[in-house]
Amino acid sequence: MRSSFALAALLVLGLGLAGCGSREAEQRADRLNEGLAKLDSDPSAALFIARDALAKQGEDPRLRLLAATACLRLERRSDALEYADQGLAAEDLDDDLRADLQWARGTALAGRFHEVHDLADWRAANSSLELATSAGNHRVQAATLLVLLQDLSGLGTPERQLKFARLVLQLEPEGKNATTVREALAKKGLQP
């Protein structure tokens, strides 16, 4: 009798904990949506929401991406890099989320290279941004930045620049990124 009562109590407790886990996941998703809604108008608020949700609702690489993106908009590149690296450390990331985290990482590294001219940052930015061109929501931005990055050191090549320029023009034949890429190539007399 006691053992069946103990088993029933464990089942009820287990179901309650499972519901608690899904409630936390639901709260994280709500906070993520709240932060994304603030990102364009108030990146500081988006960063606060992401950090608060990570502290209160637990780890979520999507919240790490939100924090990294907010830090990029606030020009806090080292913080963006840290959040992106923490997000990339999560297990079982889907391809899109992994690529978007690589975009944030590469963008932070490219910005840092522009400031301090450390070739290790240039190389790491190239690697991360190339990974970001394979999937995710920032493929065009990653490819555009790769085109521009090739001119920022003596290590870039016209072949690599053209490769990513073609990708930009394939993904976005018109628009801001396509214009930026065409202008960068025209300065060097290159055709995509």
C-alpha positions in Angstrom: 0.0 0.0 0.0 2.8 2.4 0.9 4.8 1.6 -2.2 1.8 2.2 -4.5 1.2 5.5 -2.6 4.9 6.5 -3.0 4.7 5.6 -6.7 1.6 7.7 -7.2 3.2 10.6 -5.4 6.3 10.3 -7.6 4.1 10.2 -10.7 2.2 13.3 -9.6 5.5 15.1 -8.7 7.0 14.0 -12.1 4.0 15.3 -14.0 4.2 18.6 -12.0 7.9 19.0 -12.8 7.3 18.2 -16.5 4.6 20.9 -16.6 7.0 23.3 -14.8 9.7 22.6 -17.5 7.2 23.3 -20.3 6.0 26.4 -18.4 9.6 27.7 -18.2 10.0 27.0 -22.0 6.9 28.9 -22.6 8.1 31.8 -20.5 11.4 31.8 -22.3 9.6 31.9 -25.7 7.4 34.8 -24.4 10.5 36.7 -23.2 12.3 36.0 -26.5 9.3 37.4 -28.5 9.2 40.4 -26.2 12.9 41.0 -26.7 12.7 40.6 -30.5 9.9 43.2 -30.6 12.2 45.7 -28.8 15.3 44.9 -30.8 14.9 47.5 -33.6 13.6 50.4 -31.5 15.5 49.8 -28.2 18.4 47.3 -28.3 19.2 48.1 -24.6 15.8 46.9 -23.6 16.1 43.8 -25.7 19.5 43.0 -24.1 18.0 43.5 -20.6 15.1 41.2 -21.5 17.4 38.5 -22.8 19.7 38.7 -19.8 16.8 38.7 -17.4 15.2 35.7 -19.1 18.5 33.8 -19.1 18.8 34.4 -15.4 15.2 33.6 -14.4 14.0 31.1 -17.0 17.2 29.3 -17.8 19.6 28.7 -20.7 18.3 29.1 -24.3 20.6 29.7 -27.3 17.9 31.8 -28.9 18.1 34.2 -26.0 21.9 34.2 -26.4 21.4 35.2 -30.1 19.0 38.0 -29.0 21.6 39.3 -26.5 24.4 39.0 -29.1 22.4 40.9 -31.7 21.4 43.6 -29.2 25.1 44.0 -28.3 26.1 44.3 -31.9 23.5 47.1 -32.3 25.0 48.8 -29.2 28.5 48.3 -30.6 29.5 46.1 -27.7 31.4 43.7 -29.8 33.2 41.8 -27.0 29.9 41.1 -25.2 28.3 40.1 -28.5 31.1 37.6 -29.1 30.7 36.2 -25.6 27.0 35.7 -26.0 27.4 34.1 -29.4 30.1 31.7 -28.2 27.9 30.7 -25.2 25.0 30.0 -27.6 27.2 28.0 -29.9 28.3 25.8 -26.9 24.7 24.5 -26.6 24.1 20.9 -27.8 21.7 20.0 -30.6 21.4 23.4 -32.3 19.5 23.3 -35.5 21.3 24.5 -38.6 19.6 27.9 -38.8 20.2 28.8 -35.2 23.9 27.7 -35.4 24.4 29.8 -38.6 22.7 32.8 -37.0 25.0 32.5 -33.9 28.0 32.2 -36.3 26.8 35.4 -38.0 26.7 37.2 -34.7 30.2 35.8 -33.8 31.7 36.7 -37.2 30.2 40.2 -37.2 31.6 40.9 -33.7 35.0 39.6 -34.7 35.0 41.7 -38.0 34.1 44.8 -36.0 36.8 44.1 -33.5 39.3 43.5 -36.3 38.3 46.9 -37.8 39.2 48.5 -34.4 42.4 46.7 -33.4 43.6 45.1 -36.6 44.4 41.7 -35.0 44.7 39.2 -37.9 43.5 36.4 -35.6 40.1 38.2 -35.4 40.1 38.6 -39.2 40.7 34.9 -39.8 38.1 33.9 -37.2 35.6 36.4 -38.6 36.1 34.9 -42.1 35.5 31.3 -40.8 32.4 32.2 -38.7 30.8 34.3 -41.5 31.4 31.6 -44.0 29.6 29.1 -41.8 26.8 31.7 -41.4 26.2 31.8 -45.2 25.0 28.2 -45.2 21.7 28.7 -43.4 19.8 31.0 -41.1 18.3 34.4 -41.3 21.5 36.3 -41.8 23.0 34.6 -44.9 22.9 37.8 -47.0 24.5 39.9 -44.3 27.2 37.3 -43.6 28.1 37.1 -47.3 28.1 40.9 -47.7 30.4 41.3 -44.8 32.7 38.6 -46.2 32.9 40.6 -49.5 33.9 43.7 -47.6 36.2 41.9 -45.2 38.4 40.7 -48.1 39.6 44.3 -48.6 40.4 44.9 -44.9 43.7 42.9 -44.8 46.4 41.6 -47.2 45.0 38.1 -46.7 41.8 38.5 -48.7 41.5 37.2 -52.3 39.5 38.4 -55.2 38.3 34.9 -55.8 36.8 34.7 -52.3 35.3 38.1 -52.7 33.7 37.1 -55.9 32.4 33.8 -54.5 30.5 35.6 -51.7 29.4 38.5 -54.0 27.7 36.0 -56.2 26.0 34.5 -53.2 24.7 37.9 -52.2 23.4 38.6 -55.6 21.8 35.2 -55.8 20.0 35.6 -52.5 19.2 39.3 -52.9 19.5 40.5 -56.5 18.3 44.0 -55.5 18.5 45.9 -52.3 21.0 47.4 -49.9 23.3 44.4 -49.7 23.4 43.9 -53.5 24.2 47.6 -54.0 27.0 47.5 -51.4 28.5 44.5 -53.0 28.3 45.9 -56.6 30.0 49.1 -55.4 32.8 47.2 -53.6 33.5 45.2 -56.7 33.3 48.1 -59.1 36.0 50.0 -57.1 38.3 47.1 -57.9 37.1 46.6 -61.5 35.6 43.2 -60.7 32.4 41.7 -62.2 30.4 39.2 -60.3 
